């Protein structure tokens, strides 16, 4: 008899639990949907974008050209340790071949490996050994080199800089 009474009690508690869960779903869901709709409307009014502001331009795969600068050694900024540190860097510039100034820039770059590397050298020499070993700093260096080259050659045809080689000592 005790087993049946306990079973009936457990069954009654399960039914009460089920009813309360259903009530919670019907009470909370409309307010959650209203909140979601409100947030969507506010975002649409403010024209918010979920991507970062540093987005790279979209260049079609067939329009990507590259220009490589062979690896060279650069002295790094003194960090006070008394040891000289170096970095060996090779650069690859990604160019937008659909850009109107691609042909002229490509011609200039073929004979300008030294000046291109000098721009990179000027940026990298401002960093210490510890700084250049940090991935976030390396991304910052790439952006600074890109900005410097775009300014020097007055073009947006160069849209990305990457390291083909990056070895520190």
Buried (B, 14 or more C-beta within 10 A) or exposed (E): EEEEEEEEEEEEEEEEEEEEEEEEEEEEEEEEEEEEEEEEEEEEEEEEEEEEEEEEEEBEEEEBBEBEBEBBEBEBBEBEEEEEBEBEBBBBBBBBBEBEBBEEBBEBBEEBBEEBBEBBBEBBEEBBBEBBBEEEBBEBBBBBBBBBBBEBBEBEBBBBBBBEEBEEE
